[in-house]
Amino acid sequence: MTPDTIIDMVHVTTRFGRHVVHDDIDLRVARGEILGLVGGSGSGKTTLVREMIGLDQPSAGHVSLFGERLDRIGPGPLAMLRNRCGVLFQGGALFSALTVFDNVAFPLQELRAIDPALIRDLVYMKLAQVGLAPEVALRLPAELSGGMVKRVALARALALEPELLFLDEPTSGLDPVTAQAFVHHLQGLHRELGFTAVVITHDLDLMHDLCTALAILADNRIVARGTPATVAENPHPFVAAMFSGERGQRVFGSATL
């Protein structure tokens, strides 16, 4: 594993009883990469991400995060590693009874060592960073559009200045125009902040426009790994079905022809 490897999964196998979810998976995520994790329903994408941050342990094999073997460190060091990560949950997962301000402030307040005045400044800085006006801070999630919910959730994910972001279906539930604007905003933040990201997605436009690499989960393993254009040419039936259709050809052009 090189110093530029942020996540290193080695011979990872996951079983629930007799049901095998992952079978001998090797997967590395490099610093600065935006990796799209793609697979059918039930293929184990979310489970794989949970293993990446130590919420679940694989049945066999091991996972390293920021160079640390997750099966060899205690709860304290693991919590410190997780503080270097941010998560954008599918649907936003905002606390419905809290204002936008309190939602974004939540991870900062959990540290219990930051001055309230600094937290206030950081919250407004993060809202500005995701393109939201200061007055949005006083609203409740129910008062926001779908696109605004995603941006608030992104501001919360960025609150601790994470080196690694996990994004779960970040464009789901958004209309095409709003989804495109959100992807463009993520591109700008990636250029500005230089974070590494793992993105669970089925959105072909997002794969093409945002992801620097794709990893395709099928048949309990990674069947393709590489740039979006390279992966689109992979002959595996699942990959071919995803990229060779009319929409895949429209998005990826000659790569699928």
Number of C-alpha atoms within 10 A of each C-alpha: 10 8 9 12 17 22 24 23 22 16 17 22 22 24 13 8 6 6 8 14 19 25 18 16 20 16 16 17 20 16 18 19 19 24 26 29 26 25 22 15 7 11 18 20 23 13 17 24 19 15 20 22 20 21 13 13 20 21 14 16 17 21 26 22 20 17 15 16 16 22 14 11 10 9 10 8 13 19 12 10 17 16 16 15 20 23 20 24 17 16 17 24 13 22 14 11 11 15 19 28 22 20 23 29 22 17 18 22 14 9 10 9 8 11 10 13 8 10 19 15 10 17 25 20 16 23 26 13 17 21 15 17 11 13 11 18 18 12 13 19 22 12 12 14 11 19 19 19 20 27 24 27 26 25 28 28 24 27 21 18 17 20 19 27 21 23 23 21 20 27 25 16 14 16 11 12 9 15 21 16 13 22 19 15 17 17 15 14 14 17 11 9 13 15 19 21 27 24 24 23 20 18 15 19 19 21 26 18 15 20 22 17 21 25 24 22 23 22 15 18 20 19 18 21 19 16 17 23 19 14 22 26 17 18 13 14 10 16 20 16 12 19 24 19 12 11 13 21 16 14 17 20 15 12 17 21 12
